[in-house]
Amino acid sequence: MCARAPMGGDTPLMLRAGLPLMQGRTMISAESISETLRRAMRNERLGHIVLTCAAAGLLAATAMASASGATNAPAHETAPVATDRAAHAQSHIQASAPDDRPPVWTASAPGHPTLLLLPTLHGLASDDPRVDAALAALAQRVQAIVLEAHTQPTPEDAQTIRRIGFYPASDNLSNHMHSMTAESLARCARESGADIHVFFQTKPWLAGFSVEAVRLHQWHWQRKAGATRLHFVKSSAPLVFRGIDERLETIARRGMIPLIYLETMEQAMRLFDDMPSDDQEAFLQGVCAGLHGQSPGEVSYEALQTAWAAGDVATLERLAMMRFPGESAAHYDFSQYLFVRGTEIFSATMAKDGYFYGKGPILVAVGAGHFFGPQSLLQRLHEAGYTITPPAQPLVPVLPTEQHEVAAR
């Protein structure tokens, strides 16, 4: 899944859950509830980071879902489309080797194609063309690209999100939140720019992703006088840019490189919905608190992107796995739950597919949070008989930057 989702402050923050919503855990990317949910968020810690990735897509899909049958939750007209800067970035890519050198592990086993394993961030602090150059260089070396999930929501995805993430008309969010009153929930919805009617029909995990995505992309819901449908209005420049997953998907489609996805929207939504209620509540509470400043467990998008670009594995692992001062056990468990359960889904799909076919190599790109810990993707591949070769260490240690934008793990 993607990494943490960004929360309050002048610069974006992300939840460790998808490293950059995602994010973020699944790629409901803070670009898609994909690069907001599976890519938000996949961009939380890494879990937060994961959330970011899923958040954007999730937000668009949530708006679509709101339109499909809610009795008291109106729908939007057209979900905002993230600006596609890929073409512009390509014009800046030189033939020389890219400056960014993200960490890439190699997994090899007899009778199987070699796997190149790339940790992703579901949201980026800057739209640096060197990121696209590094990804394009990787893509030129492989026969296929494997991602957590597609980053652009479809009408079918919206129906899935509505079915799993919304309460029936007879129920609402305030009946399931013990740490926040109905008044404080309404205040969170208003301050984030989310539509209050839709907000109260969503479950805690979906409400949290919606608040996060709206803030990160600087959107607000708006209903024209007398209208029954909602639409998005951009209020200012977004706080985060497209994540690694979405950029890779764009590169693959343009280069006609086969794409393989490890998780369905149904699986992603079920993963969130099955999360312990205390963890869901802690996530939403943290997102709402983050509207007024940095909350415990937030990680800087800038620090994550700097470490990723330099191949600084130690810093990525620290940002993904450590429990920050003042962070509640439930909030920390939120991101770790996303990492472990998401990795279970990814590894099961890979095994079912025979760890893929063909000559290879194959690029497998999933949220950074899935690369660390005793139940990581690397450990599962090792137990399946793969030899894992770690990435080269960066020549110069990368020190954490100031905590500007924050990603929810």
C-alpha positions as CSV (number, residue, x, y, z in Angstrom):
1,M,0.0,0.0,0.0
2,C,1.0,3.5,-0.2
3,A,2.5,5.6,2.7
4,R,1.3,8.2,5.3
5,A,-1.1,10.8,4.5
6,P,-0.3,14.5,4.9
7,M,-1.9,16.4,7.7
8,G,-1.8,20.1,8.8
9,G,1.0,22.6,8.6
10,D,2.2,24.9,5.9
11,T,3.8,22.2,4.0
12,P,2.3,18.7,3.3
13,L,2.6,15.9,5.8
14,M,2.0,12.3,5.1
15,L,0.7,9.4,7.1
16,R,3.2,6.6,7.3
17,A,0.5,4.4,5.9
18,G,1.6,4.7,2.2
19,L,4.6,6.7,2.6
20,P,3.4,9.2,0.2
21,L,-1.1,8.6,0.6
22,M,-1.6,5.1,-0.3
23,Q,-1.4,5.6,0.5
24,G,-0.2,6.1,1.8
25,R,-1.8,2.1,1.8
26,T,-3.5,1.0,-1.2
27,M,-3.3,2.8,-4.3
28,I,-6.6,4.5,-4.0
29,S,-3.4,6.7,-4.5
30,A,-3.5,10.4,-2.7
31,E,-3.9,10.7,-6.4
32,S,-6.6,8.2,-6.9
33,I,-8.9,6.7,-3.2
34,S,-6.1,4.7,-5.1
35,E,-3.1,7.0,-4.5
36,T,-5.7,7.8,-1.7
37,L,-6.6,4.5,-0.5
38,R,-4.3,1.7,-1.9
39,R,-1.7,4.9,-3.4
40,A,-2.5,7.9,1.0
41,M,-3.8,6.0,1.4
42,R,-1.4,3.3,-0.7
43,N,1.5,8.2,0.1
44,E,0.5,7.3,6.5
45,R,4.1,6.4,7.9
46,L,4.9,4.3,5.0
47,G,1.5,3.2,5.9
48,H,0.8,6.9,6.1
49,I,2.7,7.3,3.0
50,V,0.6,4.6,1.6
51,L,-2.5,6.5,2.3
52,T,-1.5,9.4,0.3
53,C,-1.2,7.4,-2.8
54,A,-4.7,6.1,-2.4
55,A,-6.1,9.3,-1.2
56,A,-6.4,11.3,-4.4
57,G,-7.9,8.5,-6.3
58,L,-10.0,7.7,-3.3
59,L,-11.3,11.2,-3.1
60,A,-12.4,11.2,-6.8
61,A,-13.9,7.8,-6.4
62,T,-15.7,8.8,-3.2
63,A,-17.3,11.7,-5.0
64,M,-18.4,9.3,-7.7
65,A,-19.6,6.9,-5.1
66,S,-21.6,9.7,-3.4
67,A,-23.5,10.3,-6.6
68,S,-24.5,6.7,-6.9
69,G,-27.5,6.2,-4.7
70,A,-27.0,8.0,-1.4
71,T,-30.2,9.3,-0.1
72,N,-28.7,12.1,1.8
73,A,-25.3,12.3,0.2
74,P,-25.1,14.2,-3.1
75,A,-22.7,13.4,-5.8
76,H,-20.1,15.5,-7.6
77,E,-20.3,16.3,-11.3
78,T,-16.7,15.8,-12.3
79,A,-13.8,14.7,-10.2
80,P,-10.7,16.8,-10.5
81,V,-8.0,15.4,-12.7
82,A,-4.5,15.6,-11.5
83,T,-2.4,17.7,-13.8
84,D,-0.3,15.5,-16.1
85,R,3.2,16.9,-16.1
86,A,4.8,13.8,-17.5
87,A,5.1,15.2,-21.0
88,H,6.6,18.4,-19.8
89,A,9.0,16.5,-17.5
90,Q,10.1,14.3,-20.4
91,S,11.4,17.3,-22.3
92,H,13.8,17.9,-19.4
93,I,15.2,14.4,-19.3
94,Q,18.6,14.1,-20.8
95,A,20.3,11.1,-22.3
96,S,22.8,11.1,-19.5
97,A,22.3,9.0,-16.4
98,P,19.7,10.5,-14.0
99,D,20.8,12.1,-10.8
100,D,18.2,10.3,-8.7
101,R,19.3,6.8,-7.7
102,P,16.4,5.2,-5.8
103,P,17.0,2.0,-3.9
104,V,16.3,-1.2,-5.9
105,W,16.6,-4.7,-4.5
106,T,17.0,-7.7,-6.8
107,A,15.2,-11.0,-6.2
108,S,16.3,-14.1,-8.1
109,A,15.3,-17.7,-8.1
110,P,15.9,-20.6,-10.5
111,G,13.2,-20.9,-13.1
112,H,11.7,-17.5,-12.5
113,P,12.4,-14.1,-14.0
114,T,14.5,-11.7,-12.0
115,L,12.5,-9.2,-10.0
116,L,13.6,-5.6,-9.5
117,L,12.0,-4.4,-6.3
118,L,11.4,-0.6,-6.0
119,P,9.8,1.1,-2.9
120,T,7.3,3.8,-3.9
121,L,6.0,7.0,-2.4
122,H,2.4,7.8,-3.2
123,G,2.9,11.5,-3.1
124,L,6.0,13.7,-3.7
125,A,7.0,17.0,-2.2
126,S,8.2,18.4,-5.5
127,D,7.6,17.7,-9.2
128,D,11.3,17.0,-9.9
129,P,11.9,15.8,-13.5
130,R,14.9,13.8,-12.2
131,V,12.3,11.4,-10.6
132,D,10.7,10.8,-14.0
133,A,14.2,10.3,-15.5
134,A,15.1,7.7,-12.9
135,L,11.8,5.9,-13.4
136,A,12.1,6.0,-17.2
137,A,15.6,4.5,-17.0
138,L,14.3,1.7,-14.8
139,A,11.4,1.0,-17.1
140,Q,13.8,0.6,-20.1
141,R,15.4,-2.3,-18.3
142,V,12.3,-4.4,-17.7
143,Q,9.7,-6.6,-19.6
144,A,6.8,-5.7,-17.3
145,I,5.9,-3.4,-14.4
146,V,4.0,-4.6,-11.4
147,L,2.0,-2.1,-9.2
148,E,-0.2,-2.3,-6.2
149,A,-3.3,-1.3,-8.1
150,H,-4.4,1.0,-10.9
151,T,-4.2,4.7,-9.9
152,Q,-7.2,6.1,-11.7
153,P,-10.6,5.2,-10.3
154,T,-13.3,3.8,-12.5
155,P,-17.1,3.9,-12.1
156,E,-16.9,0.3,-10.9
157,D,-14.4,1.3,-8.2
158,A,-16.8,4.0,-7.1
159,Q,-19.6,1.4,-6.6
160,T,-17.2,-0.8,-4.6
161,I,-16.2,2.1,-2.4
162,R,-19.8,3.1,-1.8
163,R,-20.8,-0.4,-1.0
164,I,-18.0,-1.0,1.5
165,G,-17.1,2.5,2.8
166,F,-20.5,4.1,3.3
167,Y,-23.1,3.6,6.1
168,P,-26.7,3.0,5.2
169,A,-29.1,6.0,5.4
170,S,-30.2,4.8,8.8
171,D,-26.7,5.1,10.3
172,N,-23.9,7.7,10.3
173,L,-20.3,8.3,11.4
174,S,-21.1,9.8,14.8
175,N,-22.6,6.5,16.0
176,H,-19.2,4.9,15.7
177,M,-16.7,7.5,17.0
178,H,-16.2,7.5,20.8
179,S,-13.4,10.0,20.9
180,M,-15.1,12.7,18.8
181,T,-18.5,14.3,19.3
182,A,-20.8,15.0,16.4
183,E,-19.9,18.7,16.7
184,S,-16.2,18.0,16.4
185,L,-16.7,15.7,13.4
186,A,-18.8,18.4,11.7
187,R,-16.1,21.0,12.5
188,C,-13.5,18.7,10.9
189,A,-15.6,18.3,7.8
190,R,-16.2,22.0,7.4
191,E,-12.5,23.0,8.0
192,S,-11.3,20.4,5.6
193,G,-13.6,21.5,2.8
194,A,-15.4,18.2,2.7
195,D,-19.1,18.0,2.1
196,I,-20.6,17.5,5.6
197,H,-23.5,15.2,4.4
198,V,-21.2,12.9,2.5
199,F,-18.7,13.0,5.4
200,F,-21.2,11.7,7.9
201,Q,-22.2,8.8,5.7
202,T,-18.7,7.5,5.4
203,K,-16.9,5.1,7.7
204,P,-14.0,6.4,9.8
205,W,-11.3,5.2,7.5
206,L,-12.9,6.6,4.4
207,A,-13.8,9.9,6.2
208,G,-10.1,10.2,7.1
209,F,-8.9,9.6,3.6
210,S,-11.4,12.1,2.2
211,V,-10.3,14.9,4.6
212,E,-6.7,14.1,3.8
213,A,-7.1,14.1,0.1
214,V,-9.1,17.3,0.1
215,R,-6.4,19.1,2.1
216,L,-3.5,17.7,0.1
217,H,-5.0,18.7,-3.2
218,Q,-6.5,21.9,-2.0
219,W,-10.0,21.1,-3.2
220,H,-13.4,21.8,-1.6
221,W,-16.8,20.4,-2.4
222,Q,-19.4,22.8,-3.8
223,R,-23.0,22.5,-4.6
224,K,-24.6,25.1,-6.9
225,A,-27.8,26.7,-5.6
226,G,-30.7,24.4,-6.2
227,A,-28.5,21.6,-7.5
228,T,-28.5,18.0,-6.1
229,R,-25.0,17.2,-7.3
230,L,-21.6,18.2,-6.0
231,H,-18.5,19.2,-7.8
232,F,-14.9,20.0,-6.8
233,V,-13.5,23.4,-6.8
234,K,-9.7,24.0,-6.6
235,S,-9.0,26.5,-3.8
236,S,-5.2,26.8,-4.3
237,A,-2.1,25.0,-5.5
238,P,-1.8,21.3,-4.3
239,L,0.5,20.5,-1.4
240,V,1.8,17.3,-3.0
241,F,2.5,16.0,-6.5
242,R,1.9,12.8,-8.3
243,G,3.5,9.8,-6.6
244,I,5.9,7.1,-8.0
245,D,3.1,4.7,-8.7
246,E,1.1,7.0,-11.0
247,R,4.3,8.1,-12.8
248,L,5.3,4.5,-13.5
249,E,1.8,3.7,-14.7
250,T,2.0,6.6,-17.1
251,I,5.5,5.6,-18.4
252,A,4.3,2.0,-18.9
253,R,1.2,3.0,-20.8
254,R,3.1,5.3,-23.1
255,G,5.9,2.8,-23.7
256,M,3.4,-0.1,-24.1
257,I,5.0,-1.9,-21.2
258,P,2.8,-4.7,-19.8
259,L,1.2,-3.7,-16.4
260,I,0.4,-6.2,-13.7
261,Y,-1.7,-5.2,-10.6
262,L,-1.4,-7.0,-7.2
263,E,-4.6,-5.9,-5.6
264,T,-8.2,-5.3,-6.6
265,M,-10.3,-2.4,-5.3
266,E,-12.5,-4.9,-3.5
267,Q,-9.4,-6.3,-1.6
268,A,-8.2,-2.8,-0.8
269,M,-11.5,-1.6,0.6
270,R,-12.0,-4.8,2.6
271,L,-8.5,-4.4,4.1
272,F,-9.5,-0.9,5.3
273,D,-12.9,-2.0,6.4
274,D,-11.6,-4.9,8.4
275,M,-9.1,-2.7,10.3
276,P,-9.6,-2.7,14.1
277,S,-12.1,0.1,15.0
278,D,-9.7,1.7,17.5
279,D,-7.2,2.1,14.7
280,Q,-9.7,3.6,12.3
281,E,-10.8,6.1,15.0
282,A,-7.2,7.0,15.8
283,F,-6.6,7.7,12.1
284,L,-9.6,10.0,11.6
285,Q,-8.9,11.8,14.9
286,G,-5.3,12.4,13.9
287,V,-6.3,13.6,10.4
288,C,-8.7,16.1,11.9
289,A,-6.2,17.3,14.5
290,G,-3.7,17.7,11.8
291,L,-5.8,20.4,10.2
292,H,-4.5,22.7,13.0
293,G,-0.8,21.7,12.9
294,Q,1.4,18.6,12.9
295,S,0.0,15.6,14.8
296,P,1.9,12.7,16.2
297,G,3.1,10.2,13.6
298,E,3.5,12.6,10.7
299,V,6.5,12.3,8.4
300,S,7.8,15.0,6.0
301,Y,7.2,14.3,2.4
302,E,10.4,16.2,1.7
303,A,12.4,13.9,3.9
304,L,10.9,10.8,2.3
305,Q,11.6,12.1,-1.2
306,T,15.1,13.1,-0.4
307,A,15.9,9.7,1.1
308,W,14.2,7.9,-1.8
309,A,16.1,9.8,-4.5
310,A,19.4,9.2,-2.7
311,G,18.8,5.5,-2.2
312,D,19.0,6.0,1.6
313,V,17.4,2.8,2.8
314,A,18.2,3.4,6.5
315,T,16.3,6.7,6.6
316,L,13.3,5.3,4.7
317,E,13.1,2.4,7.2
318,R,13.4,4.7,10.1
319,L,10.6,7.0,8.9
320,A,8.4,4.0,8.1
321,M,8.9,1.9,11.2
322,M,9.6,4.1,14.2
323,R,6.9,5.1,16.6
324,F,7.1,8.9,17.2
325,P,6.9,10.6,20.5
326,G,3.3,11.3,21.5
327,E,1.9,8.9,18.9
328,S,-0.8,6.6,20.3
329,A,-0.6,2.9,20.1
330,A,-3.7,2.7,17.9
331,H,-2.4,5.4,15.5
332,Y,0.9,3.5,15.1
333,D,-0.9,0.2,14.7
334,F,-2.9,1.7,11.9
335,S,0.1,2.0,9.7
336,Q,1.6,-1.3,10.7
337,Y,-1.7,-3.0,10.0
338,L,-1.7,-1.6,6.5
339,F,1.9,-2.7,5.9
340,V,1.4,-6.3,7.1
341,R,-2.0,-7.0,5.6
342,G,-1.1,-5.3,2.3
343,T,2.0,-7.3,2.0
344,E,0.0,-10.5,2.6
345,I,-2.2,-9.6,-0.3
346,F,0.7,-8.6,-2.6
347,S,2.8,-11.8,-1.8
348,A,-0.3,-14.0,-2.3
349,T,-1.0,-12.6,-5.7
350,M,2.7,-12.9,-6.7
351,A,2.7,-16.6,-5.6
352,K,-0.6,-17.3,-7.4
353,D,0.9,-15.8,-10.6
354,G,3.9,-18.0,-10.2
355,Y,6.0,-15.0,-9.4
356,F,5.3,-14.0,-13.0
357,Y,6.6,-15.4,-16.3
358,G,8.8,-14.6,-19.2
359,K,12.4,-13.7,-19.5
360,G,12.4,-10.7,-17.2
361,P,13.5,-8.7,-15.5
362,I,10.2,-7.5,-14.0
363,L,9.9,-4.3,-12.0
364,V,7.8,-4.7,-8.8
365,A,6.9,-1.3,-7.3
366,V,5.0,-1.1,-4.0
367,G,4.8,1.3,-1.1
368,A,8.0,1.7,0.9
369,G,6.4,0.5,4.1
370,H,6.1,-3.0,2.7
371,F,9.9,-3.3,2.4
372,F,10.7,-3.3,6.1
373,G,9.9,-5.3,9.2
374,P,9.8,-9.1,10.0
375,Q,6.8,-9.7,7.6
376,S,8.1,-7.5,4.8
377,L,7.8,-8.4,1.1
378,L,11.6,-9.0,1.1
379,Q,11.3,-11.5,3.9
380,R,8.4,-13.3,2.2
381,L,10.3,-13.6,-1.1
382,H,13.3,-14.9,0.8
383,E,11.2,-17.6,2.5
384,A,9.8,-18.5,-1.0
385,G,13.4,-19.3,-2.1
386,Y,14.5,-16.1,-3.7
387,T,18.0,-14.7,-3.2
388,I,17.7,-11.0,-2.2
389,T,20.4,-8.6,-3.2
390,P,20.2,-5.2,-1.4
391,P,20.7,-1.9,-3.2
392,A,24.1,-0.2,-3.1
393,Q,24.5,2.2,-0.2
394,P,24.4,5.9,-0.9
395,L,27.8,7.5,-1.2
396,V,26.8,10.4,1.1
397,P,24.5,9.9,4.0
398,V,21.3,11.8,3.7
399,L,20.3,13.7,6.8
400,P,16.5,14.2,7.5
401,T,15.3,17.6,6.2
402,E,13.1,20.0,8.2
403,Q,9.7,18.5,8.9
404,H,7.8,20.6,6.4
405,E,5.3,18.6,4.5
406,V,4.1,15.7,6.6
407,A,3.0,12.3,5.4
408,A,0.7,10.2,7.4
409,R,2.5,6.9,7.8
